């Protein structure tokens, strides 16, 4: 429906008409040019001029057309189908076909009155239902939250949730859907009968172990309706297509609702990702045996980086440093004193020299050994340090002072530091840490150094460095020009009840200095070594020329080999300056890969390995939870429906008075002056008037 409006008062239309009338009267009825022709001619020309002038004047009032469009939207009904493996496990082929027909009939019935949307859910929520039932996990809360996110601001009428009520990821769906204000009709799939079943419920283990260490594996064993049965828990190592038995112990089930945790200690004997199988022997009458075993993967590393803290004398700093370094599983720290040192320096990857060289010990043998073996190291300067000997021992910084006078200094983050990044919490808190004791004197930095922390003395920010890093003769080094970091660790705990900020500052400093630079010109990387069976494997590669500049001119090949010796070949895609490829999804197992590139007359290669672990969540819980679905339906005003009654949902929805169409009105305005036919009408009026005046001899 359209109507015309004016920007100014409509009373001005009368003035516009009067203006046109006066203009026409003055022009034609006082003019004698056409009197001898015909009286009708004057009247006709006057009418043309009257209409033209009046119309132009009215257009100055800025009239516009206002139209209102109405749109009716039907209520939206969501059909959400659980496509996890546990749903299909309790359906034979005949029941599956019958259920699909029911589902299709319900959809067609609902389409007559509602707008129907289909979604499948399991490991993720996606549009469309294909009844594939291959998802490895069930996440009911994500399905409800996803529907809310998509349709909370639309005319959502109801949700039909077809599932067995089993969820093994996400939160309880009863609480996840609290924002929904529409009925939820649940279709109860699966079987609620409690079967005789042995289950390896959960297995707890570290993802990383170190060669030669022992590591613990905790196995949660559950049994239902198996009173009096005896079984065995066995741990195998899976390698080269076969299995090796490592541990076997009996398990006696003494009640129907049985639960027990067994701890197994294993040896990390081989480097790389190791696969272990935890198995509990099946018993008579057990229907489901797939959940009697679980495979786990442990990444066994060659060794921790060994850190030696060499001190001039006992000091609280030593314990603080050792605890922080050992908190990182990639490092193993020891403390020794310079006058009793029996450790071989060459056996360590990183050395901290605490207040060495000192006034009583020049530590020359240790320092020369560090330089000879190119071992990265960190100096911590204190009141026991001989500044004269210290200045000779390294080139990163020179401190001119007598060593007797000291300053109490706090830390200030250097704004331009870029060797590694620190979190916002460090930036916010480290400046408030209690002061360290630093030598009073003049500080002069050497070449190729970067400062992480500056000294703040009282309320004055100085340019004196507190913590610096650099490189000398290809050896990474660092210098902390103050002692007393143990107070930082205690202060951090006092303020935050943890040591996270202190651990980050010290940990990242140790990590940077001790990190061995990768000088290989060709490298291939994976995001991790252990993937789930539904994850795609992405490879990235970098190729450097002799000047260590990134290039990607030649083609890079990649061959992935499984445990049976089968090869899968790829050619990596070129990006801006590197390479990448999505190799896709691989079956469960251990894999090796080799990548090659020919550049500059030489063959460069890179080797590695990764493993795919199974997702076994769906087989650990096989008993449907219809009680959960009943609570969910009752909470939101829906119904619990069983297969065979699915089409009755349409009649229940018809009774819902809230499921009604919504009428939307859209208002649209358009300026009359933009209408083309107005222009052409005025043009015709003026043209006809001009033609008649010329034809009858006037201008």
C-alpha positions in Angstrom: 0.0 0.0 0.0 1.4 3.4 -1.1 0.7 6.9 0.1 2.1 10.3 -0.6 3.7 12.5 2.0 5.2 16.0 2.0 8.2 17.3 3.9 6.4 20.6 4.4 2.8 21.3 5.4 0.3 20.2 2.8 -1.4 23.6 3.0 1.4 24.8 0.7 -0.2 22.8 -2.1 -2.9 25.4 -2.4 -0.3 28.2 -2.7 1.4 26.1 -5.5 -1.9 25.8 -7.4 -2.6 29.5 -7.0 0.9 30.3 -8.2 0.4 28.2 -11.3 -3.0 29.7 -11.9 -1.7 33.3 -11.6 1.2 32.5 -13.9 -1.1 31.1 -16.6 -3.6 34.0 -16.4 -0.9 36.6 -16.6 0.8 34.9 -19.5 -2.2 34.0 -21.7 -5.3 35.8 -20.7 -3.8 39.3 -20.8 -1.8 38.4 -24.0 -3.6 39.3 -27.3 -1.2 37.2 -29.5 -3.7 34.3 -30.0 -7.0 36.2 -29.8 -7.4 36.1 -33.5 -6.8 32.4 -33.7 -9.3 30.8 -31.3 -10.5 31.2 -27.7 -9.9 27.6 -27.1 -6.2 27.9 -28.0 -5.6 30.4 -25.2 -7.4 28.1 -22.8 -5.4 25.1 -23.9 -2.1 26.9 -23.6 -3.1 28.3 -20.2 -3.9 24.9 -18.9 -0.6 23.5 -20.0 1.3 26.3 -18.3 -0.9 26.0 -15.2 -0.2 22.3 -14.8 3.6 22.7 -15.4 4.1 25.6 -13.0 1.9 24.0 -10.3 3.7 20.7 -10.6 7.1 22.3 -10.4 6.1 24.3 -7.3 4.7 21.2 -5.6 7.9 19.3 -6.3 9.7 22.0 -4.2 7.7 20.8 -1.2 9.7 17.5 -1.5 6.9 15.0 -1.7 7.7 11.4 -1.2 5.9 8.1 -1.6 5.7 5.8 1.5 4.9 2.1 0.9 4.4 -0.7 3.5 5.3 -4.3 2.6 4.1 -7.1 4.7 5.9 -10.5 4.9 4.6 -13.5 6.8 7.1 -16.0 8.2 6.1 -19.4 9.3 7.4 -20.8 12.7 10.8 -22.6 12.3 11.0 -26.2 13.5 14.5 -27.7 13.9 15.0 -31.4 13.3 18.3 -32.3 15.0 19.6 -35.8 14.5 22.3 -37.4 16.7 24.8 -39.0 14.2 27.2 -40.6 16.7 28.2 -44.2 16.5 26.4 -45.2 19.7 23.0 -44.5 18.0 23.7 -46.8 15.1 25.1 -49.6 17.3 21.6 -50.3 18.8 19.8 -50.2 15.4 19.6 -53.2 13.0 19.1 -52.5 9.3 15.3 -53.0 9.4 14.9 -50.6 12.3 17.2 -48.0 10.6 15.1 -48.1 7.4 11.8 -47.8 9.4 13.2 -44.9 11.4 14.4 -43.0 8.3 10.9 -43.4 6.8 9.4 -42.0 10.0 11.8 -39.1 10.0 11.1 -38.3 6.4 7.3 -38.5 6.9 7.5 -36.1 9.9 9.6 -33.6 7.9 7.0 -33.6 5.1 4.1 -33.2 7.5 5.7 -30.3 9.3 6.6 -28.5 6.0 2.9 -27.9 5.4 2.6 -25.5 8.3 6.2 -24.7 9.3 9.6 -23.8 8.0 11.7 -27.0 8.6 15.5 -27.0 9.1 17.6 -30.2 9.5 20.8 -30.4 11.5 23.1 -33.3 12.3 25.2 -33.3 15.4 27.9 -35.4 17.1 31.4 -34.1 17.0 30.1 -30.9 15.4 26.8 -29.3 14.3 26.2 -29.2 10.6 23.2 -28.6 8.3 21.6 -31.6 6.7 21.0 -35.2 7.9 22.5 -38.2 6.0 22.0 -40.9 8.7 25.7 -41.9 8.4 26.1 -42.4 12.2 29.9 -42.1 12.0 30.7 -39.3 14.5 33.1 -40.4 17.2 31.7 -38.2 20.0 28.3 -37.0 21.2 28.0 -33.3 22.2 24.3 -32.5 23.0 25.1 -29.2 24.6 26.9 -27.9 21.5 23.8 -28.8 19.4 21.4 -26.8 21.6 23.8 -23.9 21.9 24.4 -23.9 18.2 20.6 -23.8 17.5 20.3 -20.9 19.9 23.0 -18.9 18.3 21.5 -19.3 14.8 17.8 -18.9 15.6 17.4 -17.0 18.9 16.3 -13.8 17.1 14.0 -15.6 14.7 10.5 -17.2 14.9 11.7 -20.4 16.4 8.8 -22.6 17.2 10.1 -26.0 18.4 13.1 -28.4 18.4 12.9 -32.1 17.7 16.0 -33.7 19.2 16.6 -37.4 18.1 19.3 -39.0 20.2 20.0 -41.8 22.7 20.8 -39.3 25.5 24.5 -40.3 25.7 26.9 -37.4 25.7 30.7 -37.7 26.1 31.8 -34.2 25.3 30.5 -30.8 26.5 28.3 -30.0 29.5 25.0 -31.4 30.6 22.4 -30.5 27.9 19.8 -29.7 30.6 21.8 -26.7 31.6 23.3 -25.9 28.2 19.9 -25.1 26.7 18.6 -22.8 29.4 18.4 -19.8 27.0 16.0 -21.6 24.7 12.4 -20.7 25.2 10.7 -23.2 22.9 9.4 -26.8 23.4 12.0 -29.6 22.9 10.5 -32.8 21.6 13.0 -35.7 22.2 13.0 -38.9 20.2 14.4 -41.6 22.4 16.7 -43.8 20.4 18.9 -46.6 21.7 18.4 -49.3 24.3 18.2 -48.6 28.1 18.6 -52.2 29.1 21.6 -52.6 31.3 23.8 -55.3 29.8 26.6 -57.4 31.2 29.6 -55.3 30.3 33.2 -54.7 31.2 34.6 -51.3 30.3 37.9 -49.6 30.4 36.4 -46.3 31.4 39.4 -44.0 31.4 43.2 -44.2 31.1 45.3 -41.4 32.7 48.9 -40.9 31.5 51.4 -38.3 30.6 51.7 -37.6 26.9 55.5 -37.2 27.2 58.1 -39.5 28.9 61.9 -39.4 28.8 64.1 -42.2 27.6 65.2 -44.5 30.5 62.5 -43.1 32.9 59.5 -45.0 34.3 56.0 -43.6 33.9 52.7 -44.3 35.4 49.5 -45.4 33.6 46.2 -45.4 35.7 43.4 -47.5 34.3 39.7 -47.0 35.5 37.9 -50.3 35.2 34.1 -50.5 35.3 31.8 -53.5 35.2 28.0 -53.8 35.1 26.0 -56.9 36.1 29.2 -59.0 36.3 29.2 -60.0 39.9 31.5 -63.0 40.6 33.4 -62.8 37.3 37.2 -63.0 37.1 39.2 -61.4 34.4 42.7 -60.1 33.6 44.1 -56.6 32.9 46.9 -56.8 30.3 49.1 -54.1 28.9 50.7 -54.7 25.5 53.2 -52.6 23.5 52.1 -52.4 19.9 55.0 -52.2 17.3 55.8 -53.5 13.8 52.4 -54.9 13.3 52.6 -57.1 16.4 52.2 -56.9 20.2 54.5 -57.5 23.2 52.9 -58.3 26.6 54.3 -56.0 29.3 52.0 -56.4 32.3 49.3 -58.9 33.3 47.3 -58.9 36.6 44.0 -60.5 37.8 40.8 -58.5 38.4 38.1 -59.9 40.6 34.6 -58.4 40.2 32.7 -58.6 43.5 29.6 -56.4 42.9 27.2 -55.5 40.1 28.2 -51.8 40.0 32.0 -52.4 40.0 34.7 -49.8 39.7 38.4 -50.0 40.3 41.5 -48.0 39.4 44.7 -50.0 38.6 48.1 -48.3 38.3 50.7 -49.8 35.9 54.3 -48.7 35.8 56.0 -48.9 32.4 59.5 -48.3 31.1 60.3 -45.7 28.4 62.7 -47.9 26.5 62.6 -46.5 22.9 62.6 -43.0 21.5 59.6 -41.8 19.5 55.9 -42.1 19.8 55.1 -45.5 21.4 51.8 -47.2 21.2 50.4 -49.2 24.1 47.2 -51.3 24.3 45.3 -51.7 27.6 43.1 -54.8 27.5 40.7 -56.4 29.9 39.7 -60.0 29.0 36.0 -60.5 28.1 33.7 -62.6 30.2 30.9 -65.0 29.3 27.7 -63.3 28.3 29.3 -60.0 27.5 27.6 -58.5 24.5 29.8 -55.5 23.8 33.6 -56.1 23.7 34.8 -53.1 21.8 35.1 -51.1 25.0 37.4 -53.8 26.6 40.5 -52.2 25.2 42.0 -48.8 24.7 45.1 -47.7 22.9 47.3 -44.9 24.3 50.3 -43.1 22.7 53.3 -41.8 24.7 55.9 -39.5 23.1 59.3 -40.7 24.4 61.9 -38.0 24.1 65.6 -38.7 23.9 66.5 -36.7 27.1 65.8 -33.6 29.0 68.1 -30.7 28.6 70.5 -30.9 31.5 71.1 -27.7 33.4 73.9 -27.2 35.9 73.8 -24.3 38.4 77.4 -23.6 39.6 77.5 -21.4 42.6 80.2 -19.7 44.6 78.4 -20.4 47.9 75.0 -21.5 49.3 72.3 -19.0 48.5 68.4 -19.0 48.4 68.6 -18.1 44.7 69.8 -21.6 43.9 66.7 -23.4 45.2 64.4 -20.9 43.5 66.1 -21.4 40.2 66.2 -25.1 40.5 62.5 -25.4 41.4 61.5 -23.2 38.5 63.7 -25.0 35.9 62.6 -28.5 37.1 59.0 -27.4 36.8 59.5 -27.6 33.0 59.6 -31.3 32.0 62.0 -30.5 29.2 64.8 -29.5 31.7 66.6 -31.2 34.6 68.6 -28.9 36.9 71.4 -29.7 39.4 73.3 -27.5 41.8 77.0 -27.7 42.5 79.5 -25.5 44.3 82.6 -24.3 42.6 85.0 -25.6 45.3 83.5 -29.1 45.2 82.7 -29.3 41.5 83.0 -32.9 40.2 80.5 -32.6 37.3 81.8 -32.7 33.7 80.7 -29.4 32.1 80.5 -31.0 28.6 77.7 -33.3 29.9 75.4 -30.3 30.3 73.3 -28.3 27.8 73.2 -25.1 29.8 75.1 -23.7 32.8 74.2 -20.9 35.2 77.1 -19.2 37.0 75.8 -17.8 40.2 78.1 -15.0 41.5 81.1 -16.4 39.5 83.8 -15.5 38.9 84.0 -14.5 42.6 86.5 -12.7 44.8 87.9 -16.1 46.0 87.5 -18.2 42.8 88.0 -17.1 39.2 86.2 -20.2 37.9 88.5 -19.9 34.9 88.5 -23.7 34.2 84.7 -23.8 34.0 84.5 -20.7 31.9 87.1 -21.9 29.4 85.4 -25.3 29.2 82.1 -23.5 28.4 83.7 -21.6 25.6 85.5 -24.7 24.3 82.4 -26.8 24.1 80.2 -23.9 23.0 77.8 -24.4 25.9 75.3 -21.5 26.4 75.4 -20.0 29.9 74.0 -17.3 32.1 75.9 -15.1 34.6 74.2 -13.9 37.8 76.0 -11.0 39.4 76.0 -10.4 43.1 77.9 -9.1 46.1 80.3 -12.1 45.9 81.1 -11.4 42.2 84.5 -10.1 41.2 83.6 -7.4 38.7 87.1 -7.2 37.4 87.1 -10.9 36.6 83.5 -10.8 35.4 84.3 -8.1 32.8 87.1 -10.3 31.5 85.0 -13.5 31.4 82.4 -12.1 28.9 81.8 -9.3 26.4 78.1 -8.6 26.9 78.5 -5.9 29.5 81.1 -4.1 31.5 80.4 -2.9 35.1 82.8 -0.3 36.5 82.5 -0.4 40.3 84.2 -1.6 43.5 81.7 -4.3 44.1 81.2 -3.2 47.7 78.6 -0.5 47.1 75.2 -1.8 45.9 71.8 -0.5 44.8 68.3 -1.9 45.5 66.8 -2.1 42.1 63.4 -3.1 40.7 62.7 -4.3 37.2 61.3 -2.3 34.3 60.4 -4.1 31.0 62.4 -2.9 28.0 59.9 -1.6 25.4 61.8 -2.8 22.3 62.8 -6.3 23.4 62.0 -8.8 20.6 63.9 -12.0 21.2 60.8 -13.6 22.8 57.4 -12.4 24.1 56.2 -12.2 27.7 52.5 -12.3 28.7 50.5 -9.3 29.8 50.6 -10.6 33.4 54.4 -10.3 33.4 54.2 -6.8 32.0 51.7 -5.8 34.7 53.3 -7.4 37.7 57.1 -7.7 37.4 57.5 -4.0 38.0 56.0 -4.4 41.4 58.4 -7.2 42.5 60.6 -6.5 45.5 64.1 -5.1 44.7 67.2 -7.1 43.9 70.7 -6.2 45.0 72.8 -4.9 42.0 76.4 -3.4 42.0 76.6 0.3 42.1 78.7 1.7 39.2 78.8 2.5 35.5 77.2 0.0 33.1 78.3 -0.3 29.4 76.7 -2.7 27.0 78.7 -4.6 24.4 77.7 -5.1 20.8 74.8 -7.4 19.7 73.1 -7.4 23.0 69.4 -6.9 23.9 68.0 -5.8 27.2 64.9 -7.4 28.6 64.8 -5.7 32.0 66.1 -2.3 33.0 66.9 -1.2 36.6 64.5 1.1 38.5 66.1 2.7 41.5 63.5 4.0 43.9 61.1 6.0 41.6 63.8 6.7 39.0 63.8 4.7 35.7 67.4 4.2 34.6 69.0 2.9 31.5 71.1 0.4 33.5 70.4 -3.1 32.3 69.1 -5.7 34.8 68.7 -8.7 32.4 70.4 -8.9 29.0 71.0 -11.5 26.3 73.6 -11.7 23.5 75.8 -14.0 21.5 79.6 -14.3 21.6 81.5 -16.6 19.2 78.3 -18.4 18.3 77.5 -19.0 22.0 74.3 -17.6 23.5 74.8 -15.9 26.8 72.8 -13.9 29.3 73.6 -11.7 32.3 71.4 -10.9 35.3 73.0 -8.0 37.1 71.3 -8.6 40.5 71.0 -11.2 43.1 67.9 -12.1 45.2 65.5 -13.6 42.7 64.3 -15.9 45.5 62.5 -12.9 46.9 60.7 -12.5 43.5 59.4 -16.0 43.7 58.1 -15.6 47.2 56.5 -12.2 46.4 54.8 -13.7 43.3 53.3 -16.4 45.5 52.2 -13.9 48.1 50.4 -11.8 45.6 48.9 -14.5 43.3 49.2 -17.8 45.2 51.3 -19.1 42.4 54.7 -18.7 40.8 53.5 -18.2 37.2 55.0 -14.8 36.5 58.4 -15.6 38.1 58.4 -19.0 36.3 57.7 -17.3 32.9 60.5 -14.7 33.3 63.1 -17.2 34.4 61.8 -20.1 32.3 61.7 -18.1 29.0 65.1 -16.7 29.7 66.6 -20.2 30.3 64.7 -21.5 27.2 66.0 -18.8 24.9 69.7 -19.0 26.0 69.7 -22.8 26.1 67.9 -23.3 22.8 70.1 -24.8 20.2 69.6 -23.0 16.9 68.4 -25.1 14.0 70.9 -24.5 11.2 69.3 -26.9 8.7 68.4 -25.3 5.5 65.3 -27.5 4.9 62.8 -28.2 7.7 59.4 -29.8 7.8 57.1 -29.2 10.8 53.9 -30.6 12.3 51.7 -28.9 14.8 52.1 -32.0 17.1 53.2 -35.6 17.0 50.0 -37.3 18.1 46.7 -36.7 16.3 43.1 -38.0 16.8 41.7 -40.2 14.0 39.3 -37.4 12.9 42.0 -34.8 12.6 43.5 -33.8 9.2 47.4 -33.7 9.1 48.9 -30.4 8.0 52.6 -30.2 7.0 54.6 -27.0 6.7 58.0 -26.7 5.2 60.7 -24.1 4.9 63.7 -23.9 2.5 66.6 -21.5 2.9 69.3 -20.5 0.5 73.0 -20.2 1.4 72.2 -16.7 2.9 69.4 -18.2 5.0 66.7 -16.4 3.0 63.4 -18.2 2.6 62.7 -19.4 -0.9 60.2 -21.8 -2.5 61.3 -22.2 -6.1 61.9 -25.9 -6.3 59.2 -28.5 -5.7 59.1 -30.4 -2.4 58.0 -34.0 -2.2 56.6 -35.8 0.8 56.3 -39.6 1.4 54.3 -40.9 4.4 54.8 -44.5 5.3 52.6 -46.6 7.6 53.5 -49.6 9.8 52.9 -52.0 6.9 55.4 -50.2 4.7 52.8 -48.7 2.4 53.8 -45.3 1.0 51.6 -42.2 0.4 53.2 -39.6 -1.8 52.4 -35.9 -2.0 53.9 -32.7 -3.5 53.7 -29.7 -1.2 51.8 -26.6 -2.2 53.8 -23.3 -2.4 52.7 -20.4 -0.2 54.2 -16.9 -0.3 57.7 -18.0 0.8 57.2 -21.5 2.2 55.3 -24.7 1.6 52.3 -26.4 3.1 49.9 -29.3 2.5 46.8 -30.8 4.0 47.6 -34.6 3.8 44.1 -35.5 5.0 42.9 -38.0 7.6 44.9 -41.2 8.2 43.8 -44.5 9.9 45.0 -45.3 13.5 48.6 -46.2 13.7 52.2 -45.0 13.7 53.7 -43.3 10.6 57.0 -42.0 9.4 57.6 -39.4 6.8 60.4 -38.2 4.6 60.5 -35.0 2.6 63.0 -34.2 -0.1 63.9 -31.2 -2.2 66.7 -30.7 -4.8 68.2 -27.2 -4.7 71.6 -25.7 -5.6 73.0 -29.0 -6.8 72.3 -30.9 -3.6 69.6 -33.1 -2.2 68.1 -31.9 1.1 65.9 -34.1 3.2 64.0 -34.2 6.4 62.6 -37.1 8.4 60.0 -37.4 11.2 57.2 -39.4 12.6 53.7 -39.0 13.9 50.9 -41.2 15.3 47.1 -41.4 14.9 45.2 -42.4 18.1 41.6 -43.7 18.0 38.7 -41.9 19.5 36.9 -44.5 21.5 34.4 -42.4 23.5 31.3 -43.8 21.9 32.0 -47.4 22.9 32.5 -46.7 26.7 28.8 -45.9 27.3 26.4 -48.1 25.5 23.2 -47.8 27.6 20.9 -45.1 26.4 19.9 -42.4 28.9 16.2 -41.7 28.2 15.8 -40.2 31.7 17.9 -37.3 30.6 15.7 -36.8 27.5 12.6 -36.9 29.7 13.9 -34.2 32.0 15.0 -32.1 29.0 11.5 -32.4 27.4 9.6 -31.7 30.6 11.8 -28.6 31.3 11.1 -27.0 28.0 7.4 -28.0 27.6 7.9 -30.7 25.0 7.3 -34.5 24.9 9.4 -37.7 25.0 8.6 -39.7 21.9 9.7 -43.2 21.0 10.5 -44.6 17.5 7.2 -45.7 15.9 5.4 -42.6 17.3 7.5 -39.9 15.7 4.7 -38.6 13.4 2.6 -37.7 16.5 5.0 -34.8 17.1 3.1 -32.9 14.4 -0.2 -33.1 16.3 1.5 -32.0 19.6 3.0 -29.0 17.8 -0.5 -28.1 16.4 -1.7 -27.7 20.0 1.0 -25.2 20.8 -0.7 -21.8 20.7 2.7 -20.0 20.6 3.6 -21.6 17.2 2.0 -19.0 15.0 3.2 -17.1 11.9 4.8 -13.7 12.5 3.9 -10.8 10.2 6.8 -8.4 9.5 6.1 -4.9 8.0 8.8 -3.1 6.1 8.3 0.7 5.4 9.9 2.0 2.3 10.1 5.7 1.2 11.0 7.2 -2.2 11.2 10.8 -3.3 8.7 11.7 -6.0 11.3 13.8 -7.8 13.2 10.6 -8.6 10.2 9.1 -10.5 11.1 9.2 -14.2 7.5 9.5 -15.4 7.2 12.9 -13.6 10.1 14.2 -15.7 8.7 12.9 -18.9 5.2 14.3 -18.1 6.6 17.8 -17.5 8.7 17.5 -20.6 5.6 16.6 -22.7 3.6 19.5 -21.3 6.4 22.0 -22.0 7.1 20.5 -25.5 3.4 20.6 -26.6 3.1 24.2 -25.3 6.2 25.3 -27.1 5.2 23.5 -30.3 1.7 25.2 -30.3 3.2 28.6 -29.7 5.7 28.2 -32.5 3.1 26.8 -34.8 0.7 29.7 -34.3 3.4 32.3 -34.7 4.4 33.2 -31.2 7.6 32.8 -29.2 
